[in-house]
Amino acid sequence: MAVGCLTETPEGVILNVKAQPRSSKAGIDGLLGDAVKVRIRCAPVDGKANKELVETLADAFDLPKSMVVFKSGETSKTKRILLKGVTSARVREVTGL
Protein backbone atom coordinates (compact mmCIF):
# COMPACT_ATOMS: atom_id res chain seq x y z
CA MET A 1 0.00 0.00 0.00
CA ALA A 2 1.46 3.35 -1.02
CA VAL A 3 0.25 6.52 0.68
CA GLY A 4 2.12 9.76 -0.01
CA CYS A 5 5.41 9.48 1.84
CA LEU A 6 5.24 5.79 2.76
CA THR A 7 4.91 2.43 1.07
CA GLU A 8 3.90 -0.62 3.08
CA THR A 9 5.76 -3.82 2.12
CA PRO A 10 5.89 -7.33 3.60
CA GLU A 11 9.24 -6.38 5.24
CA GLY A 12 8.00 -3.15 6.80
CA VAL A 13 7.49 0.42 5.60
CA ILE A 14 9.55 2.31 3.04
CA LEU A 15 9.56 5.94 4.10
CA ASN A 16 10.41 8.90 1.84
CA VAL A 17 12.72 11.11 3.91
CA LYS A 18 13.95 14.64 3.30
CA ALA A 19 17.12 15.07 5.38
CA GLN A 20 17.97 18.51 6.71
CA PRO A 21 21.64 18.48 7.77
CA ARG A 22 23.32 21.05 10.02
CA SER A 23 20.21 21.52 12.15
CA SER A 24 20.39 22.76 15.73
CA LYS A 25 18.76 19.53 16.96
CA ALA A 26 17.91 16.12 15.52
CA GLY A 27 14.38 14.82 15.15
CA ILE A 28 11.38 14.16 12.94
CA ASP A 29 9.78 17.41 11.85
CA GLY A 30 6.56 16.36 10.07
CA LEU A 31 5.60 16.22 6.43
CA LEU A 32 7.37 18.21 3.71
CA GLY A 33 5.74 17.59 0.32
CA ASP A 34 5.74 13.83 -0.27
CA ALA A 35 8.44 13.12 2.33
CA VAL A 36 8.96 13.21 6.07
CA LYS A 37 11.42 15.92 7.11
CA VAL A 38 14.13 14.69 9.47
CA ARG A 39 16.53 17.17 11.03
CA ILE A 40 20.09 16.03 11.73
CA ARG A 41 22.98 17.92 13.30
CA CYS A 42 25.86 16.52 11.24
CA ALA A 43 27.05 17.96 7.96
CA PRO A 44 26.79 15.62 4.96
CA VAL A 45 30.49 14.71 5.04
CA ASP A 46 31.99 11.19 5.02
CA GLY A 47 28.60 9.54 5.66
CA LYS A 48 28.21 11.14 9.09
CA ALA A 49 24.81 12.64 8.25
CA ASN A 50 23.50 9.28 7.00
CA LYS A 51 24.75 7.59 10.15
CA GLU A 52 22.98 10.16 12.32
CA LEU A 53 19.84 9.84 10.18
CA VAL A 54 19.77 6.08 10.79
CA GLU A 55 20.30 6.65 14.53
CA THR A 56 17.55 9.28 14.66
CA LEU A 57 15.02 7.05 12.89
CA ALA A 58 16.02 4.00 14.94
CA ASP A 59 15.50 5.97 18.16
CA ALA A 60 12.17 7.42 17.01
CA PHE A 61 10.76 4.03 16.04
CA ASP A 62 12.46 2.11 18.87
CA LEU A 63 14.36 -0.13 16.43
CA PRO A 64 17.90 -1.49 16.31
CA LYS A 65 19.97 0.47 13.76
CA SER A 66 20.24 -2.69 11.63
CA MET A 67 16.47 -2.49 10.99
CA VAL A 68 16.81 0.93 9.26
CA VAL A 69 17.99 0.29 5.69
CA PHE A 70 18.63 2.67 2.78
CA LYS A 71 16.73 1.66 -0.36
CA SER A 72 17.90 4.69 -2.38
CA GLY A 73 19.24 8.22 -2.11
CA GLU A 74 22.28 7.76 0.12
CA THR A 75 23.99 10.73 -1.56
CA SER A 76 20.82 12.83 -1.94
CA LYS A 77 18.81 14.90 0.52
CA THR A 78 15.73 12.89 -0.46
CA LYS A 79 16.04 9.24 0.53
CA ARG A 80 13.90 6.08 0.63
CA ILE A 81 14.45 4.17 3.84
CA LEU A 82 13.06 0.78 4.84
CA LEU A 83 11.96 0.51 8.46
CA LYS A 84 11.88 -3.26 8.96
CA GLY A 85 9.00 -4.63 11.01
CA VAL A 86 7.22 -1.27 11.23
CA THR A 87 3.58 -0.76 10.19
CA SER A 88 2.12 2.28 8.47
CA ALA A 89 0.01 2.90 11.60
CA ARG A 90 3.21 3.11 13.68
CA VAL A 91 4.77 5.53 11.16
CA ARG A 92 1.70 7.76 11.39
CA GLU A 93 1.81 7.62 15.19
CA VAL A 94 5.50 8.57 15.42
CA THR A 95 5.53 11.19 12.66
CA GLY A 96 2.15 12.73 13.40
CA LEU A 97 0.87 12.20 9.85
Buried (B, 14 or more C-beta within 10 A) or exposed (E): EEEEBBBBBEEBBBBBBBBBBEBEEBEBBEBBEEBBBBBBBBEBEEEBBBEBBBBBBBBBBEBEEEBBBBBEBEEEEBBBBBBBEBEBEBBEEBBEB
